[in-house]
């Protein structure tokens, strides 16, 4: 027992050294772990600090950009304000100069004229009043022309900036679809015995089938939805191999159902791309039909995307209601895909929006986008401008040139044959007819009657026309005088 007790009290130097080494080793390991943890915490802190610094720099850049924009606008306002102040100062100095000259003339005339002071005063006043009127009128006209020039330039800049946002990447086919064949033997199977297969296919799809080119089949139709159904159906028939009238009808029917789903999805994607959500299903489906709808060769989805982007950019510039602009631009041509009712696409679109209880401002935008009614709001004007920019830009729309010339000539001839007509011009792809009459041969009342006669004749000539034709009869008189050199 005593030995064990003394062993506990007295430790040999060797054991003591070993325990000391073990303690040192443990301390070293603890120190290393602490250093590693400290390094990790330091790196994490540096990373977070760097991210925070990057965010702060980015935010500072955005703030600087905003401040620069505000400074630019403030500079523009100050410049215009300074211009007005300069004009006012100039007019004030001119007025003062005139008053001084008037006093001088009065004093001279008082000495040399054989008339009373009051008589001289009246004479001078009459003369200088006339001169002052001319000077002021001239300066006012000059200021008005300068203001108009600056306003036109600003309007052009706003439109150019808005058009930059109108670019879209949507690509659409027009009147022809092509289906590749594995080999030429498939043409015989597609034609079928005595041509029964191809007749059944054309009857079920409503498209023309062209087999003349080697290795391909061309499907032709101005109805893009039918053409797409025919293309998908033909590809599936070729893959399936069972090409017969009954099978053709089954495939076409199934494809039509799938295309309807595609149409709904296309409408939903179009609405979402312009920032409009939760539209009624009927309207979403109608928008999807834009995928297979063309106006003078311009695909309706392309046109709607362009117009909406331009309209939104203009709304931001002019401080208009962006949400109203979005809905107005998105739905302005919705009446073009309403096929179960008669009327212009503007009337059908307004009726459809009223049915779904859209805000009156949105309905007004649709109603006024072809100037059928006076513009009720600035939003309606923006929708009209965006529509005109998208549809009127070079290359946006195209159609058969010969048919186009024939239609334009027919519209113009309807007016030129009338008595008293000097000139007639068909504008906006034939949507407006502007008639100039000889004022000495017609009265104002007769021009109103002439417009009605031309309208009635056009309705007889064009039983079906893409849109409406606005007839404007112009009667004006002019008086001219030329100064000597």
C-alpha atoms as one frame of an Amber mdcrd trajectory, in Angstrom:
protein
   0.000   0.000   0.000   2.783   2.436   0.909   4.534   1.704  -2.353   1.429
   2.563  -4.377   0.952   5.729  -2.375   4.535   6.862  -2.922   4.277   6.006
  -6.618   1.352   8.389  -6.905   3.234  11.123  -5.074   6.644  10.633  -6.586
   6.678  10.350 -10.402   9.822   9.372 -12.157  11.431  11.950 -14.429  10.790
   9.797 -17.474   7.084   9.526 -16.791   6.934  13.193 -16.038   8.642  13.947
 -19.377   6.250  11.676 -21.280   3.200  13.292 -19.702   4.629  16.704 -20.438
   5.158  15.770 -24.068   1.586  14.462 -24.290   0.221  17.691 -22.836   2.334
  19.730 -25.256   1.070  17.638 -28.161  -2.526  18.154 -27.078  -1.918  21.875
 -26.722  -0.359  21.988 -30.150  -3.328  20.162 -31.707  -5.767  22.468 -29.956
  -3.784  25.479 -31.178  -3.777  24.178 -34.770  -7.525  23.551 -34.660  -8.076
  27.017 -33.249  -5.906  28.527 -35.969  -7.750  26.605 -38.663 -11.120  27.700
 -37.267  -9.906  31.269 -37.012  -8.683  31.144 -40.629 -12.006  29.727 -41.801
 -13.950  32.399 -39.942 -11.655  35.058 -41.359 -12.106  33.779 -44.938 -15.880
  33.597 -44.482 -15.924  37.110 -43.088 -13.765  38.377 -45.968 -16.066  36.685
 -48.502 -19.167  38.176 -46.928 -17.485  41.556 -46.733 -16.496  41.307 -50.405
 -20.068  40.367 -51.431 -21.444  43.213 -49.353 -18.912  45.545 -50.948 -19.912
  44.364 -54.471 -23.575  44.898 -53.695 -22.807  48.325 -52.298 -20.794  49.229
 -55.431 -23.580  47.997 -57.712 -26.163  49.909 -55.729 -23.948  52.976 -55.852
 -23.699  52.639 -59.656 -27.477  52.376 -59.977 -27.935  55.389 -57.724 -25.355
  57.309 -59.724 -27.166  56.422 -62.959 -30.488  57.564 -61.501 -28.904  60.751
 -60.243 -27.411  61.378 -63.689 -30.810  60.899 -65.321 -32.379  63.298 -62.833
 -29.596  65.794 -63.447 -30.098  65.512 -67.230 -33.812  66.129 -66.889 -33.183
  68.999 -64.501 -30.706  70.482 -66.988 -33.285  70.236 -69.782 -35.947  71.916
 -67.647 -33.520  74.655 -66.596 -32.489  75.231 -70.199 -36.103  75.578 -71.304
 -36.832  77.836 -68.338 -33.817  79.986 -69.192 -34.989  80.173 -72.814 -38.376
  81.459 -71.707 -36.755  83.989 -69.385 -34.503  85.201 -72.222 -37.532  85.624
 -74.493 -39.344  87.581 -71.781 -36.301  89.767 -71.157 -35.966  90.449 -74.862
 -39.627  91.440 -75.153 -39.291  93.686 -72.092 -36.220  95.423 -73.526 -37.964
  95.828 -76.888 -40.954  97.372 -75.201 -38.711  99.759 -73.245 -36.849 100.753
 -76.414 -40.127 101.486 -78.190 -41.297 103.646 -75.313 -38.066 105.640 -75.396
 -38.296 106.203 -79.154 -41.903 107.219 -78.784 -41.011 109.897 -76.230 -38.228
 111.238 -78.446 -40.466 111.455 -81.462 -43.156 113.194 -79.471 -40.718 115.857
 -78.339 -39.419 116.504 -81.884 -42.837 116.574 -83.456 -44.096 118.938 -80.787
 -41.497 121.480 -81.915 -41.906 121.227 -85.675 -45.520 120.219 -86.166 -48.236
 122.864 -86.435 -50.657 120.968 -84.227 -51.515 120.657 -80.610 -49.758 118.251
 -78.317 -52.855 116.092 -78.019 -53.251 115.909 -81.808 -49.616 114.900 -82.243
 -49.931 112.394 -79.471 -52.932 110.740 -81.110 -51.174 110.602 -84.501 -47.997
 109.037 -83.109 -49.870 106.553 -80.999 -51.780 105.278 -84.008 -48.580 104.841
 -86.002 -46.580 103.132 -83.282 -49.454 100.882 -82.288 -49.498  99.422 -85.775
 -45.710  98.940 -85.783 -45.807  97.389 -82.310 -48.460  94.909 -83.375 -46.297
  93.776 -86.277 -43.177  93.404 -84.102 -44.968  91.456 -81.361 -46.757  89.229
 -83.876 -43.432  88.491 -85.561 -41.725  87.597 -82.279 -44.645  85.431 -81.151
 -44.581  83.541 -84.459 -40.810  83.069 -84.186 -41.152  81.742 -80.610 -43.976
  79.398 -81.654 -41.911  77.989 -84.537 -38.916  77.461 -82.251 -41.043  75.715
 -79.623 -42.662  73.520 -82.275 -39.274  72.527 -83.707 -37.977  71.596 -80.245
 -41.175  69.674 -79.464 -40.964  67.746 -82.764 -37.341  66.844 -82.061 -38.190
  65.662 -78.544 -41.119  63.610 -79.859 -38.846  61.966 -82.444 -36.296  61.100
 -79.765 -38.972  59.558 -77.540 -40.271  57.462 -80.441 -36.774  56.301 -81.414
 -36.021  55.295 -77.822 -39.346  53.445 -77.613 -38.713  51.593 -80.891 -35.432
  50.276 -79.508 -37.485  48.193 -77.085 -39.702  46.802 -79.833 -37.322  44.145
 -81.153 -38.666  40.601 -80.854 -37.113  37.235 -81.640 -40.312  35.435 -82.660
 -40.074  33.794 -86.103 -43.199  32.846 -88.053 -43.898  30.956 -91.286 -46.138
  32.692 -93.811 -48.010  30.740 -96.491 -45.974  27.574 -97.078 -44.859  24.594
 -94.987 -42.423  21.902 -96.154 -42.370  18.240 -95.053 -39.240  16.159 -95.747
 -39.768  12.625 -97.105 -37.583   9.592 -96.224 -37.699   8.596 -99.909 -39.740
   9.154-103.068 -41.793   5.971-102.522 -43.845   7.772 -99.875 -45.352  10.052
-102.511 -47.170   7.109-104.085 -48.484   5.993-100.691 -49.628   9.519 -99.889
 -51.458   9.781-103.224 -53.068   6.380-102.736 -55.130   4.353-105.177 -56.815
   6.660-107.680 -55.705   9.577-105.487 -58.077   8.747-102.621 -55.496   9.327
 -99.870 -54.458  12.784-101.015 -58.101  13.778-101.597 -59.003  12.641 -98.085
 -56.018  14.545 -96.646 -56.854  17.788 -98.467 -60.525  17.478 -97.501 -59.716
  16.867 -93.814 -57.098  19.631 -93.531 -58.256  22.247 -96.044 -54.783  22.783
 -97.561 -53.260  22.315-101.014 -50.646  19.541-101.357 -47.806  20.005-103.861
 -45.785  16.860-104.732 -43.761  18.211-107.650 -40.470  18.925-105.859 -38.216
  15.943-105.240 -37.764  14.769-101.654 -40.313  17.110-100.096 -44.022  17.839
 -99.949 -45.206  21.445 -99.866 -48.381  22.383 -98.021 -49.931  25.661 -99.118
 -52.635  27.695 -97.354 -53.152  31.263 -96.191 -54.711  29.820 -93.032 -51.646
  29.147 -90.874 -53.562  27.045 -88.329 -54.777  24.657 -91.017 -51.308  24.497
 -92.515 -49.763  23.634 -89.135 -52.361  20.893 -88.520 -51.660  19.479 -91.987
 -47.882  19.543 -91.464 -48.015  17.725 -88.118 -50.591  15.241 -89.402 -48.540
  14.411 -92.504 -45.348  13.917 -90.476 -47.184  11.543 -88.144 -48.733   9.614
 -91.034 -45.317   9.159 -92.626 -43.861   7.958 -89.335 -46.841   5.677 -88.683
 -46.818   4.199 -92.187 -50.546   3.440 -92.243 -51.714   5.976 -94.814 -55.391
   5.450 -95.637 -58.499   7.693 -95.506 -59.759   6.461 -92.139 -56.349   6.743
 -90.523 -55.876  10.202 -92.061 -59.118  11.412 -90.456 -58.105   9.985 -87.060
 -54.642  11.608 -87.154 -56.008  14.966 -88.319 -58.683  14.983 -85.595 -56.131
  14.173 -82.892 -53.723  16.791 -84.237 -56.449  19.444 -84.195 -57.030  18.777
 -80.490 -53.306  19.098 -79.787 -53.032  22.321 -81.794 -55.886  23.777 -79.715
 -53.790  23.091 -76.610 -50.797  24.674 -78.342 -52.917  27.730 -79.144 -53.892
  28.163 -75.489 -50.258  27.798 -74.424 -49.149  30.334 -77.064 -51.731  32.823
 -75.766 -50.574  32.304 -72.214 -46.917  32.788 -73.201 -47.758  35.949 -75.165
 -49.626  37.445 -72.196 -46.836  36.531 -69.781 -44.136  37.990 -72.040 -45.785
  41.399 -71.859 -46.427  41.114 -68.106 -50.173  40.304 -68.087 -51.417  37.381
 -65.995 -54.659  35.594 -65.086 -56.617  36.495 -68.206 -59.965  34.705 -68.777
 -59.445  31.414 -70.686 -61.512  32.663 -73.624 -59.202  35.634 -74.124 -56.081
  33.522 -73.609 -57.235  31.144 -76.364 -58.053  34.083 -78.634 -54.546  35.525
 -78.107 -53.071  32.123 -78.921 -54.744  32.250 -82.322 -52.449  35.189 -83.102
 -49.753  32.510 -83.620 -51.551  31.479 -86.811 -53.010  34.864 -87.792 -51.480
  37.434 -90.136 -52.367  41.028 -90.981 -50.919  42.074 -94.345 -48.263  39.391
 -93.947 -47.263  40.488 -90.426 -47.693  37.792 -87.794 -50.026  38.951 -85.038
 -47.801  37.722 -82.182 -44.838  39.616 -83.637 -46.968  42.720 -84.091 -48.473
  42.500 -80.588 -45.086  42.010 -78.893 -43.567  44.923 -80.815 -46.492  47.229
 -80.158 -46.638  46.412 -76.441 -42.912  46.990 -75.928 -43.069  50.292 -77.785
 -46.222  51.345 -75.918 -44.751  50.556 -72.505 -41.582  52.511 -73.320 -43.669
  55.501 -74.404 -45.812  55.214 -71.259 -42.720  55.407 -69.043 -41.453  58.447
 -70.950 -44.782  60.286 -70.818 -45.884  59.252 -67.323 -48.975  57.343 -68.514
 -50.631  54.333 -66.829 -48.393  51.404 -67.836 -50.947  48.722 -66.897 -53.609
  50.289 -69.115 -51.082  50.496 -71.974 -50.105  46.827 -71.563 -53.718  45.625
 -71.729 -54.617  48.049 -74.518 -51.693  46.993 -76.726 -52.115  43.286 -75.950
 -55.852  43.225 -76.698 -56.196  45.935 -79.377 -56.572  43.399 -82.236 -58.428
  40.701 -80.277 -61.477  41.229 -82.513 -59.561  39.881 -85.541 -59.807  36.326
 -84.218 -63.532  36.528 -83.351 -64.983  34.573 -86.285 -68.520  33.783 -85.122
 -69.864  37.356 -85.350 -70.115  40.106 -87.960 -68.583  43.548 -87.640 -65.226
  45.289 -87.741 -62.461  43.912 -85.549 -62.621  47.099 -83.450 -66.333  46.613
 -82.691 -65.879  42.892 -81.969 -62.906  43.581 -79.704 -64.801  46.225 -77.708
 -67.783  43.884 -77.332 -65.551  41.031 -76.120 -63.801  43.221 -73.518 -67.128
  44.568 -72.266 -68.334  40.996 -71.875 -65.405  40.278 -69.554 -65.843  43.608
 -67.697 -62.492  45.177 -68.476 -61.835  48.749 -67.248 -63.324  51.442 -69.456
 -59.881  52.949 -70.139 -58.722  49.650 -71.684 -61.899  49.426 -73.794 -61.352
  53.022 -74.944 -57.813  52.152 -76.100 -59.172  49.309 -78.264 -62.054  51.450
 -79.575 -59.769  54.326 -80.629 -56.726  52.500 -82.039 -57.953  53.079 -85.637
 -59.356  56.547 -84.842 -62.944  55.288 -85.043 -63.688  57.544 -82.045 -61.903
  60.659 -80.725 -59.013  59.777 -78.413 -60.478  59.743 -74.875 -57.147  59.591
 -73.003 -53.383  59.830 -73.389 -53.209  56.026 -73.022 -55.440  55.641 -76.089
 -53.123  57.928 -78.069 -50.061  55.885 -77.023 -51.712  52.604 -78.082 -52.577
  54.182 -81.449 -48.995  55.434 -81.946 -47.426  52.100 -80.933 -49.758  50.246
 -83.329 -48.864  52.617 -86.171 -45.102  52.322 -85.505 -45.163  48.515 -85.446
 -47.404  48.136 -88.489 -45.927  50.996 -90.489 -42.204  50.327 -90.164 -40.477
  49.208 -93.414 -40.606  45.440 -93.889 -43.241  44.819 -91.234 -46.048  44.024
 -93.622 -46.229  42.667 -97.129 -48.803  41.288 -99.523 -49.241  40.378-103.192
 -48.094  43.478-105.090 -50.351  43.076-108.113 -53.436  42.555-105.969 -52.415
  45.495-103.832 -52.118  47.822-106.852 -55.403  46.581-108.245 -57.231  47.249
-104.982 -55.667  50.711-104.569 -56.551  51.675-108.149 -60.138  50.502-107.699
 -60.511  52.552-104.510 -59.107  55.693-106.150 -61.196  55.297-109.320 -64.360
  55.172-107.219 -63.695  58.825-106.344 -61.976  60.157-109.479 -65.006  59.451
-111.648 -67.176  61.796-109.581 -67.917  65.345-110.754 -65.838  68.067-109.119
 -63.053  65.733-107.907 -59.545  67.025-108.504 -57.425  64.230-106.968 -57.953
  61.051-104.954 -55.337  59.207-102.888 -55.658  55.807-101.212 -53.575  55.788
 -98.016 -52.659  53.304 -95.236 -52.795  50.246 -97.535 -56.212  51.277 -98.782
 -57.780  51.870 -95.387 -58.258  55.589 -96.030 -59.379  57.413 -99.184 -58.559
  61.113 -99.280 -60.457  63.073-101.963 -59.598  66.650-103.003 -62.384  68.566
-104.780 -62.424  71.841-106.758 -63.863  74.478-104.403 -65.398  76.492-107.242
 -67.435  73.501-108.408 -68.742  72.184-105.079 -70.200  73.596-101.872 -69.565
  72.312 -98.338 -72.945  70.560 -98.305 -72.193  68.847-101.603 -68.894  67.476
-100.213 -70.823  65.701 -97.444 -73.131  64.127-100.029 -70.101  63.136-102.150
 -68.473  61.329 -99.209 -71.638  59.260 -98.696 -71.842  58.406-102.422 -68.228
  57.247-102.517 -68.740  55.188 -99.348 -71.790  53.441-100.855 -69.912  52.669
-104.077 -66.950  51.194-102.186 -69.255  48.975-100.145 -70.671  47.609-103.397
 -67.229  47.050-104.942 -65.728  45.384-101.837 -68.161  43.010-100.177 -65.277
  41.693 -98.042 -62.405  43.981 -97.054 -59.699  43.618 -94.328 -60.892  46.427
 -92.088 -62.761  49.629 -92.922 -62.203  52.346 -95.523 -62.372  55.901 -94.206
 -63.448  58.434 -96.852 -62.269  62.029 -96.322 -63.375  64.752 -98.762 -61.298
  67.961 -98.644 -62.530  71.307 -99.976 -60.316  74.320 -99.386 -59.631  77.742
-100.896 -56.269  79.473-100.961 -55.080  83.037-101.576 -51.442  83.566-102.540
 -49.223  86.629-103.062 -45.514  86.856-103.909 -43.169  89.711-102.967 -40.843
  91.384-105.496 -37.131  90.567-105.444
